[in-house]
Amino acid sequence: MKTNTQRVAGLLWLGSLCLWQPALAQERTHPMAHKADRQATSVATRAPKAAVIRGGEGANTLGNKAGRRTALPFATHLPAGRLAFGSDIPGLQVKRSAQTDLPIFISGAVPGAGLSSANGRVDLQKAAVSYLDGVKDVLRIREPKAEFTVRRTDMDDPGQLHIRMQQSYRGVEVYGSEIILHAKSNQVQSLNGRYFPTPQLADVQPDLSAERAAAAAATHLRGKAAFAALTAEQQQLLDYEKPEAKLVIYHVNDDPANARLTWHVTLRPNFIDLWEYFVDANTGAVLHQYNHTCAIDGARTATAKDLNGTTQTVNTYQMGNGYYFMDASRPMFNAAQTKLPENPVGVVLTFDARNTSSKDFKVYDIVSTNNVWNNPTAVSAHVNSGKIYEYFRTIHGRNAIDGQGGNIISFINVADDDGTGLDNAYWNGKAMFYGNGNVGFKPLAGSMDVAGHEMSHGINDKTANLEYQGQSGAMDESFADIFGAMNDLEDWKIGEDVVKTSMFPSGALRDLSDPHNGGSSLNDNGYQPRTMAEMYTGSEDNGGVHINSGIPNWAYYKFATAIGTQKAQKVYYKALSSYLSPKSQFIDLRLAVVQAATDLHGANSAEVNAAKAAFDAVGIYENGGGQEDPSDLPTNPGQDYILLHDASANDSDPNTWYVINTAGTDLKPRSRTTGINKPSVTDNGDFAYFVTADHKLRAVSLTGAATESEVHNQPIWDNVAISKDGNRLAAVSIAADTSIYVYDFESEEWAKFVLYNPTNSEGISSGDVQFADALEWDYTGQYLLYDAYNTISKGGSSESIDYWDVGLIKVWDNETEGFGDGTVEKIFTGLPVNISVGNPSFSKNSPFIVAFDRYDGAKDEHSIIGADLEKGRLGTIATNIKTFGYPTYSKADDKMAYTTISAAGDTVINVVALKADKISATGAAPTTIVTEGKWAVWYVQGERQVLSSAKDITAFRFGGVTPAAVATINGTAIAVTVPPATDLKTLIATFTHSAEATVKVGNKVQVSGATKNDFTRSVTYTVTAQDGTTKTYTVTVATGVSTAVEDRNNISGKLTVFPNPTSGPLRVHLDEQAHQPATVELMNAAGAVLHRQQVQPQSLPGLTLETAGLPAGMYTLRLTVGEKIAYKKVMVQ
């Protein structure tokens, strides 16, 4: 790297370069148009010919088929790198997600969004879209009419209409995206839900067929679940014939910026299990999957005893000489549609599985010839189903699970896959399944609250349809526990009638009144966290659905004990049915419960306050919490100062540029050269670059004695910016040439970037940019933030519409160490009429925080706004400043300095305090630190590392093989063994790597879990850090011993482990005679071997491993005997 003196010398040796003025008249209509005038004639310099880069010619700025777009240094959650000013709607209140900052609850009416009727009929779609149009900028939705359609409407008792709307894009449903509009008195008053900004997909035509996607999902599932073909009777009961694939737009990890065209595949490998798969519709990669099986972890009557020894009245049905466990006595029974025996409608049915499992599931009628019963398990399941039906009907007005009088089906005597008693109960989307218990439970059909729990899963499926993973899945489990407990009001415990105290010492599976349930950690059976501070954040249990449900459970307990269960259960049912959607999170639950309490009991009621207090008590706060953004830069440790320009009109002092301390004292001159614009300072505070009054480029030192150098001596420049590291310089000329010029000091080369305005159409850009003015480099040294003057000619008129806006252009590529492609992203979209923005300035420590000047031409008002480009939020920093503020952030981003006009008419420098969000002022009055000064730049003299050097691959595996192949990483060597007969030519690796780094094989960017490679030979992975440094890893893949008896060598079916789950000793038994020593290994979820031991053949029948001390979670036990191998999953609690 050259010194600054060398750079100046290199830049002075220039050849000829002509800068041309486009032939377009500029009709300026308000003062901001005069921010930077340009001359109408071309200018020339002694400069080498610059490479011309036109990023807008044929560039696709919206993304490609896989949904990926030009990577920006920030705005990872911003669909097109854009912000919207939003609608100025009085009284509109917006609550946002802490993760994405998208609105999750909007309150307030939008003018014109009423439920008007024509011929007595209300057009709900039109009314809903009208409301969405009013808030579309806040939502970041381009065309609500094209993206949202009414899915369902519900009218509740208070007379409020709830309109559920599904999002789609170009006719393809956006998975998990549902919003709910709420109307009362013919006026839409609020909106809530979870959705995604308008996706940025160039193509919604899949390369992969639905059949191939379903096959890929089935292949991936083998080894995870037992496959057993369904009989015709089972298919009829489940209304299922084969895997169902639906084309959707799926957001990987719920990231708004990572939309993929995806096949959503629903498949049932057996009668019990229900799996959801998401398969990339172009590459065939499995993006995500999870098990949707919800586990707890004329009519006649008869009397019979249940599992608890209580005599119950049982509703049966007589057909011919047989009596069946079919209850047709409920109001939902539909005699007209019923066709017996094959198709009853509106009944409670109970069947016997006769101890078959998912591998060989059989269905048998429970029948008697005399209506006398000695089947306590059947009696319990059947009676409980009827009672729970009546609970939802009488308390909540719900007609069966589906709300439409659909059948309620239960199966008893369900066995585990190994034929032993099943320690669980399930809801599989169609029916309830009850095991007879084994280690931890007695027959589960004997518990009313367990039955209520399972049926409540079905009600969730038909209302909010909460996704069964993460926080939404924990809410699903919590609602099931809550309604289960409300069906059994003796106590707040779940499963107390069926657990064995040898497994659950507290005598209950879960306890809403104290989720700790007698335990102290996840190592204790039955323990759950009860506050957000204790929340489980791992991946096991579908992201902790049975674990973290303890947090909302405890909130309900506190709420219900404060206002009574009769009120509380109705509030929660209304929250579930009216205000929650598939991807709702804990914060959405709080907002939903508070709103439901408001609907039923009024704002500021005791019930509303009790709801808020309950959620506060468990740490679910309205603001959703938050943490320091991980992409913040380290604060520069040096001393900070402010550089400014003299603004006195009549001053005998010849000095022009001054440095002052941040208190506004100790003013020291640095230059006598007059500047014409705000200067640009390197990140270490050593040099400032500026344009002189005669339009030349100069640099002045800011350390030691002041020295000044002429960087470019031709009078053709109007503004300049130096990169943070001082390696590159960007400038704009005095000609309206629609360009930005970039000079690289290392290569001593110029590039000319022609500006354009990208549009929403692929490959199309508009040419209404006239010239750029203010410039600032981002911290990666690749992007320039700039403002530009634009004109749009009015058809048939000499007049034009003119405005200033802000763009981001890629002018350098750290990876190639060359000039960038010139791709432009516009920061704002939908600027209101007469509004212009300019003079952008990055914060010192948050690369995604920017401040701007804002000018309202209609009101002739200047202000300063802040923007969070990652979250898409705007804030107000200063108003009524009467001139361009040229904002500049302080060292810690807690203050801002800017130019303004004082009451006396002087040009002064003010400092204002900022909130923690860095985009809005605290409200404290600003302080004037300098009179007769302007163009302040707050800088720090010190060194810091702004680009990450991390470039590691930390984990590597192939998940698409069975069993999953986990690699060993030794330095930069990655070795992995896959099963025999694996096709090495099309393997897809799943890996993790350092944040901010990119990974390539050759020139192909690698996407974990998506990119295929040929591993028949060693493959080199190149990891490039943010700072441009690289590290290479060599991946070598070997196959196991290939043999025709491969299936015989997999002896997993002969390996048993018990108890499982376990929190202590684990017994390992191999049901096969071993003739040589075996190796036993216990691995964690990442594939790391935690325990390995050699076992002699005679010890295999009674081997014991100790798991006490291991963190709770899922582990894999691997046993190898010669060429034979066995695997078992082990859950440690």
Secondary structure in CASP SS format (residue, H / E / C, confidence):
PFRMAT SS
TARGET T0000
AUTHOR 0000-0000-0000
METHOD secondary structure of the structure
MODEL  1
M C 1.00
K C 1.00
T C 1.00
N H 1.00
T H 1.00
Q H 1.00
R H 1.00
V H 1.00
A H 1.00
G H 1.00
L H 1.00
L H 1.00
W C 1.00
L C 1.00
G C 1.00
S E 1.00
L E 1.00
C E 1.00
L E 1.00
W C 1.00
Q C 1.00
P C 1.00
A C 1.00
L C 1.00
A C 1.00
Q C 1.00
E C 1.00
R C 1.00
T C 1.00
H C 1.00
P H 1.00
M H 1.00
A H 1.00
H H 1.00
K C 1.00
A C 1.00
D C 1.00
R C 1.00
Q E 1.00
A C 1.00
T C 1.00
S C 1.00
V E 1.00
A E 1.00
T E 1.00
R E 1.00
A C 1.00
P C 1.00
K C 1.00
A C 1.00
A E 1.00
V E 1.00
I E 1.00
R E 1.00
G C 1.00
G C 1.00
E C 1.00
G C 1.00
A C 1.00
N C 1.00
T C 1.00
L C 1.00
G C 1.00
N C 1.00
K C 1.00
A C 1.00
G C 1.00
R C 1.00
R C 1.00
T C 1.00
A C 1.00
L C 1.00
P C 1.00
F C 1.00
A C 1.00
T C 1.00
H C 1.00
L C 1.00
P C 1.00
A C 1.00
G C 1.00
R C 1.00
L E 1.00
A E 1.00
F C 1.00
G C 1.00
S C 1.00
D C 1.00
I C 1.00
P C 1.00
G C 1.00
L C 1.00
Q E 1.00
V E 1.00
K E 1.00
R E 1.00
S C 1.00
A C 1.00
Q C 1.00
T C 1.00
D C 1.00
L C 1.00
P E 1.00
I E 1.00
F E 1.00
I E 1.00
S E 1.00
G C 1.00
A C 1.00
V C 1.00
P C 1.00
G C 1.00
A C 1.00
G E 1.00
L C 1.00
S C 1.00
S E 1.00
A E 1.00
N C 1.00
G C 1.00
R E 1.00
V E 1.00
D C 1.00
L H 1.00
Q H 1.00
K H 1.00
A H 1.00
A H 1.00
V H 1.00
S H 1.00
Y H 1.00
L H 1.00
D H 1.00
G H 1.00
V C 1.00
K H 1.00
D H 1.00
V H 1.00
L H 1.00
R C 1.00
I C 1.00
R C 1.00
E C 1.00
P H 1.00
K H 1.00
A H 1.00
E H 1.00
F E 1.00
T E 1.00
V E 1.00
R E 1.00
R E 1.00
T E 1.00
D E 1.00
M E 1.00
D C 1.00
D C 1.00
P C 1.00
G C 1.00
Q C 1.00
L E 1.00
H E 1.00
I E 1.00
R E 1.00
M E 1.00
Q E 1.00
Q E 1.00
S E 1.00
Y E 1.00
R C 1.00
G C 1.00
V E 1.00
E E 1.00
V E 1.00
Y E 1.00
G E 1.00
S E 1.00
E E 1.00
I E 1.00
I E 1.00
L E 1.00
H E 1.00
A E 1.00
K E 1.00
S C 1.00
N C 1.00
Q E 1.00
V E 1.00
Q E 1.00
S E 1.00
L E 1.00
N E 1.00
G E 1.00
R E 1.00
Y C 1.00
F C 1.00
P C 1.00
T C 1.00
P C 1.00
Q C 1.00
L C 1.00
A C 1.00
D C 1.00
V C 1.00
Q C 1.00
P C 1.00
D C 1.00
L C 1.00
S C 1.00
A H 1.00
E H 1.00
R H 1.00
A H 1.00
A H 1.00
A H 1.00
A H 1.00
A H 1.00
A H 1.00
T H 1.00
H H 1.00
L H 1.00
R E 1.00
G C 1.00
K C 1.00
A E 1.00
A C 1.00
F C 1.00
A C 1.00
A C 1.00
L C 1.00
T C 1.00
A H 1.00
E H 1.00
Q H 1.00
Q H 1.00
Q H 1.00
L H 1.00
L H 1.00
D C 1.00
Y C 1.00
E C 1.00
K C 1.00
P C 1.00
E E 1.00
A E 1.00
K E 1.00
L E 1.00
V E 1.00
I E 1.00
Y E 1.00
H E 1.00
V H 1.00
N H 1.00
D H 1.00
D C 1.00
P C 1.00
A C 1.00
N C 1.00
A E 1.00
R E 1.00
L E 1.00
T E 1.00
W E 1.00
H E 1.00
V E 1.00
T E 1.00
L E 1.00
R C 1.00
P C 1.00
N C 1.00
F C 1.00
I C 1.00
D C 1.00
L C 1.00
W E 1.00
E E 1.00
Y E 1.00
F E 1.00
V E 1.00
D E 1.00
A C 1.00
N C 1.00
T C 1.00
G C 1.00
A C 1.00
V E 1.00
L E 1.00
H E 1.00
Q E 1.00
Y E 1.00
N E 1.00
H C 1.00
T C 1.00
C E 1.00
A E 1.00
I C 1.00
D C 1.00
G C 1.00
A E 1.00
R E 1.00
T E 1.00
A E 1.00
T E 1.00
A E 1.00
K E 1.00
D C 1.00
L C 1.00
N C 1.00
G C 1.00
T C 1.00
T E 1.00
Q E 1.00
T E 1.00
V E 1.00
N E 1.00
T E 1.00
Y E 1.00
Q E 1.00
M E 1.00
G C 1.00
N C 1.00
G E 1.00
Y E 1.00
Y E 1.00
F C 1.00
M E 1.00
D E 1.00
A C 1.00
S C 1.00
R C 1.00
P C 1.00
M C 1.00
F C 1.00
N C 1.00
A C 1.00
A C 1.00
Q C 1.00
T C 1.00
K E 1.00
L C 1.00
P C 1.00
E C 1.00
N E 1.00
P C 1.00
V C 1.00
G C 1.00
V C 1.00
V E 1.00
L E 1.00
T E 1.00
F E 1.00
D E 1.00
A E 1.00
R E 1.00
N E 1.00
T E 1.00
S C 1.00
S C 1.00
K C 1.00
D C 1.00
F C 1.00
K C 1.00
V C 1.00
Y E 1.00
D E 1.00
I C 1.00
V E 1.00
S E 1.00
T C 1.00
N C 1.00
N C 1.00
V C 1.00
W C 1.00
N C 1.00
N C 1.00
P H 1.00
T H 1.00
A H 1.00
V H 1.00
S H 1.00
A H 1.00
H H 1.00
V H 1.00
N H 1.00
S H 1.00
G H 1.00
K H 1.00
I H 1.00
Y H 1.00
E H 1.00
Y H 1.00
F H 1.00
R H 1.00
T H 1.00
I H 1.00
H H 1.00
G C 1.00
R C 1.00
N C 1.00
A C 1.00
I C 1.00
D C 1.00
G C 1.00
Q C 1.00
G C 1.00
G C 1.00
N C 1.00
I E 1.00
I E 1.00
S E 1.00
F E 1.00
I E 1.00
N E 1.00
V E 1.00
A E 1.00
D C 1.00
D C 1.00
D C 1.00
G C 1.00
T C 1.00
G E 1.00
L C 1.00
D C 1.00
N C 1.00
A E 1.00
Y E 1.00
W E 1.00
N C 1.00
G C 1.00
K C 1.00
A C 1.00
M E 1.00
F E 1.00
Y E 1.00
G E 1.00
N C 1.00
G C 1.00
N C 1.00
V C 1.00
G C 1.00
F E 1.00
K C 1.00
P C 1.00
L H 1.00
A H 1.00
G H 1.00
S C 1.00
M H 1.00
D H 1.00
V H 1.00
A H 1.00
G H 1.00
H H 1.00
E H 1.00
M H 1.00
S H 1.00
H H 1.00
G H 1.00
I H 1.00
N H 1.00
D H 1.00
K H 1.00
T C 1.00
A C 1.00
N C 1.00
L C 1.00
E C 1.00
Y C 1.00
Q C 1.00
G H 1.00
Q H 1.00
S H 1.00
G H 1.00
A H 1.00
M H 1.00
D H 1.00
E H 1.00
S H 1.00
F H 1.00
A H 1.00
D H 1.00
I H 1.00
F H 1.00
G H 1.00
A H 1.00
M H 1.00
N C 1.00
D C 1.00
L C 1.00
E C 1.00
D C 1.00
W C 1.00
K E 1.00
I E 1.00
G C 1.00
E C 1.00
D C 1.00
V C 1.00
V E 1.00
K C 1.00
T C 1.00
S C 1.00
M C 1.00
F C 1.00
P C 1.00
S C 1.00
G C 1.00
A C 1.00
L C 1.00
R E 1.00
D E 1.00
L C 1.00
S C 1.00
D C 1.00
P C 1.00
H C 1.00
N C 1.00
G C 1.00
G C 1.00
S C 1.00
S C 1.00
L C 1.00
N C 1.00
D C 1.00
N C 1.00
G C 1.00
Y C 1.00
Q C 1.00
P C 1.00
R C 1.00
T C 1.00
M H 1.00
A H 1.00
E H 1.00
M C 1.00
Y C 1.00
T C 1.00
G C 1.00
S C 1.00
E H 1.00
D H 1.00
N H 1.00
G H 1.00
G H 1.00
V C 1.00
H C 1.00
I C 1.00
N C 1.00
S C 1.00
G H 1.00
I H 1.00
P H 1.00
N H 1.00
W H 1.00
A H 1.00
Y H 1.00
Y H 1.00
K H 1.00
F H 1.00
A H 1.00
T H 1.00
A H 1.00
I H 1.00
G C 1.00
T H 1.00
Q H 1.00
K H 1.00
A H 1.00
Q H 1.00
K H 1.00
V H 1.00
Y H 1.00
Y H 1.00
K H 1.00
A H 1.00
L H 1.00
S H 1.00
S H 1.00
Y H 1.00
L C 1.00
S C 1.00
P C 1.00
K C 1.00
S C 1.00
Q C 1.00
F H 1.00
I H 1.00
D H 1.00
L H 1.00
R H 1.00
L H 1.00
A H 1.00
V H 1.00
V H 1.00
Q H 1.00
A H 1.00
A H 1.00
T H 1.00
D H 1.00
L H 1.00
H H 1.00
G C 1.00
A C 1.00
N C 1.00
S C 1.00
A H 1.00
E H 1.00
V H 1.00
N H 1.00
A H 1.00
A H 1.00
K H 1.00
A H 1.00
A H 1.00
F H 1.00
D H 1.00
A H 1.00
V C 1.00
G C 1.00
I C 1.00
Y C 1.00
E C 1.00
N C 1.00
G C 1.00
G C 1.00
G C 1.00
Q C 1.00
E C 1.00
D C 1.00
P C 1.00
S C 1.00
D C 1.00
L C 1.00
P C 1.00
T C 1.00
N C 1.00
P C 1.00
G C 1.00
Q E 1.00
D E 1.00
Y E 1.00
I E 1.00
L E 1.00
L E 1.00
H E 1.00
D E 1.00
A C 1.00
S C 1.00
A C 1.00
N C 1.00
D C 1.00
S C 1.00
D C 1.00
P C 1.00
N C 1.00
T C 1.00
W E 1.00
Y E 1.00
V E 1.00
I E 1.00
N C 1.00
T C 1.00
A C 1.00
G C 1.00
T C 1.00
D C 1.00
L C 1.00
K E 1.00
P E 1.00
R E 1.00
S E 1.00
R C 1.00
T C 1.00
T C 1.00
G E 1.00
I C 1.00
N C 1.00
K C 1.00
P C 1.00
S E 1.00
V E 1.00
T C 1.00
D C 1.00
N C 1.00
G C 1.00
D C 1.00
F E 1.00
A E 1.00
Y E 1.00
F E 1.00
V E 1.00
T E 1.00
A C 1.00
D C 1.00
H C 1.00
K C 1.00
L E 1.00
R E 1.00
A E 1.00
V E 1.00
S E 1.00
L C 1.00
T C 1.00
G C 1.00
A C 1.00
A C 1.00
T C 1.00
E E 1.00
S E 1.00
E E 1.00
V E 1.00
H E 1.00
N C 1.00
Q C 1.00
P C 1.00
I C 1.00
W E 1.00
D E 1.00
N E 1.00
V E 1.00
A E 1.00
I E 1.00
S C 1.00
K C 1.00
D C 1.00
G C 1.00
N C 1.00
R E 1.00
L E 1.00
A E 1.00
A E 1.00
V E 1.00
S E 1.00
I C 1.00
A E 1.00
A C 1.00
D C 1.00
T C 1.00
S E 1.00
I E 1.00
Y E 1.00
V E 1.00
Y E 1.00
D E 1.00
F C 1.00
E C 1.00
S C 1.00
E C 1.00
E E 1.00
W E 1.00
A E 1.00
K E 1.00
F E 1.00
V E 1.00
L C 1.00
Y C 1.00
N E 1.00
P E 1.00
T C 1.00
N C 1.00
S C 1.00
E C 1.00
G C 1.00
I C 1.00
S E 1.00
S E 1.00
G C 1.00
D C 1.00
V E 1.00
Q E 1.00
F E 1.00
A E 1.00
D E 1.00
A E 1.00
L E 1.00
E E 1.00
W E 1.00
D C 1.00
Y C 1.00
T C 1.00
G C 1.00
Q C 1.00
Y E 1.00
L E 1.00
L E 1.00
Y E 1.00
D E 1.00
A E 1.00
Y E 1.00
N E 1.00
T E 1.00
I E 1.00
S E 1.00
K C 1.00
G C 1.00
G C 1.00
S C 1.00
S C 1.00
E C 1.00
S E 1.00
I E 1.00
D E 1.00
Y E 1.00
W E 1.00
D E 1.00
V E 1.00
G E 1.00
L E 1.00
I E 1.00
K E 1.00
V C 1.00
W E 1.00
D E 1.00
N C 1.00
E C 1.00
T C 1.00
E C 1.00
G E 1.00
F E 1.00
G C 1.00
D C 1.00
G C 1.00
T C 1.00
V E 1.00
E E 1.00
K E 1.00
I C 1.00
F E 1.00
T E 1.00
G C 1.00
L C 1.00
P C 1.00
V C 1.00
N C 1.00
I E 1.00
S E 1.00
V E 1.00
G E 1.00
N E 1.00
P E 1.00
S E 1.00
F E 1.00
S C 1.00
K C 1.00
N C 1.00
S C 1.00
P C 1.00
F C 1.00
I E 1.00
V E 1.00
A E 1.00
F E 1.00
D E 1.00
R E 1.00
Y E 1.00
D E 1.00
G C 1.00
A C 1.00
K C 1.00
D C 1.00
E E 1.00
H E 1.00
S E 1.00
I E 1.00
I E 1.00
G E 1.00
A E 1.00
D E 1.00
L C 1.00
E C 1.00
K C 1.00
G C 1.00
R E 1.00
L E 1.00
G E 1.00
T E 1.00
I E 1.00
A E 1.00
T E 1.00
N C 1.00
I C 1.00
K C 1.00
T C 1.00
F C 1.00
G C 1.00
Y C 1.00
P C 1.00
T E 1.00
Y E 1.00
S C 1.00
K C 1.00
A C 1.00
D C 1.00
D C 1.00
K E 1.00
M E 1.00
A E 1.00
Y E 1.00
T E 1.00
T E 1.00
I E 1.00
S C 1.00
A C 1.00
A C 1.00
G C 1.00
D C 1.00
T E 1.00
V E 1.00
I E 1.00
N E 1.00
V E 1.00
V E 1.00
A E 1.00
L E 1.00
K C 1.00
A C 1.00
D C 1.00
K C 1.00
I C 1.00
S C 1.00
A E 1.00
T C 1.00
G C 1.00
A C 1.00
A C 1.00
P C 1.00
T E 1.00
T E 1.00
I E 1.00
V E 1.00
T E 1.00
E C 1.00
G E 1.00
K E 1.00
W E 1.00
A E 1.00
V E 1.00
W E 1.00
Y E 1.00
V E 1.00
Q E 1.00
G C 1.00
E C 1.00
R C 1.00
Q C 1.00
V C 1.00
L C 1.00
S C 1.00
S C 1.00
A C 1.00
K C 1.00
D C 1.00
I E 1.00
T E 1.00
A E 1.00
F E 1.00
R E 1.00
F E 1.00
G C 1.00
G C 1.00
V C 1.00
T C 1.00
P C 1.00
A C 1.00
A E 1.00
V E 1.00
A C 1.00
T E 1.00
I E 1.00
N E 1.00
G C 1.00
T C 1.00
A E 1.00
I E 1.00
A E 1.00
V E 1.00
T E 1.00
V E 1.00
P C 1.00
P C 1.00
A C 1.00
T C 1.00
D C 1.00
L H 1.00
K H 1.00
T H 1.00
L E 1.00
I E 1.00
A C 1.00
T E 1.00
F E 1.00
T E 1.00
H E 1.00
S C 1.00
A C 1.00
E C 1.00
A C 1.00
T E 1.00
V E 1.00
K E 1.00
V E 1.00
G C 1.00
N C 1.00
K E 1.00
V E 1.00
Q C 1.00
V C 1.00
S C 1.00
G C 1.00
A C 1.00
T C 1.00
K E 1.00
N E 1.00
D C 1.00
F C 1.00
T C 1.00
R C 1.00
S C 1.00
V E 1.00
T E 1.00
Y E 1.00
T E 1.00
V E 1.00
T E 1.00
A C 1.00
Q C 1.00
D C 1.00
G C 1.00
T C 1.00
T E 1.00
K E 1.00
T E 1.00
Y E 1.00
T E 1.00
V E 1.00
T E 1.00
V E 1.00
A E 1.00
T E 1.00
G C 1.00
V C 1.00
S C 1.00
T C 1.00
A C 1.00
V C 1.00
E H 1.00
D H 1.00
R H 1.00
N H 1.00
N E 1.00
I C 1.00
S H 1.00
G H 1.00
K H 1.00
L E 1.00
T E 1.00
V E 1.00
F E 1.00
P C 1.00
N C 1.00
P C 1.00
T E 1.00
S C 1.00
G C 1.00
P E 1.00
L E 1.00
R E 1.00
V E 1.00
H E 1.00
L E 1.00
D C 1.00
E C 1.00
Q C 1.00
A C 1.00
H C 1.00
Q C 1.00
P C 1.00
A E 1.00
T E 1.00
V E 1.00
E E 1.00
L E 1.00
M E 1.00
N C 1.00
A C 1.00
A C 1.00
G C 1.00
A C 1.00
V E 1.00
L E 1.00
H E 1.00
R E 1.00
Q E 1.00
Q E 1.00
V E 1.00
Q C 1.00
P H 1.00
Q H 1.00
S H 1.00
L H 1.00
P H 1.00
G H 1.00
L E 1.00
T E 1.00
L E 1.00
E E 1.00
T C 1.00
A C 1.00
G C 1.00
L C 1.00
P C 1.00
A C 1.00
G E 1.00
M E 1.00
Y E 1.00
T E 1.00
L E 1.00
R E 1.00
L E 1.00
T E 1.00
V E 1.00
G C 1.00
E C 1.00
K E 1.00
I E 1.00
A E 1.00
Y E 1.00
K E 1.00
K E 1.00
V E 1.00
M E 1.00
V E 1.00
Q C 1.00
END
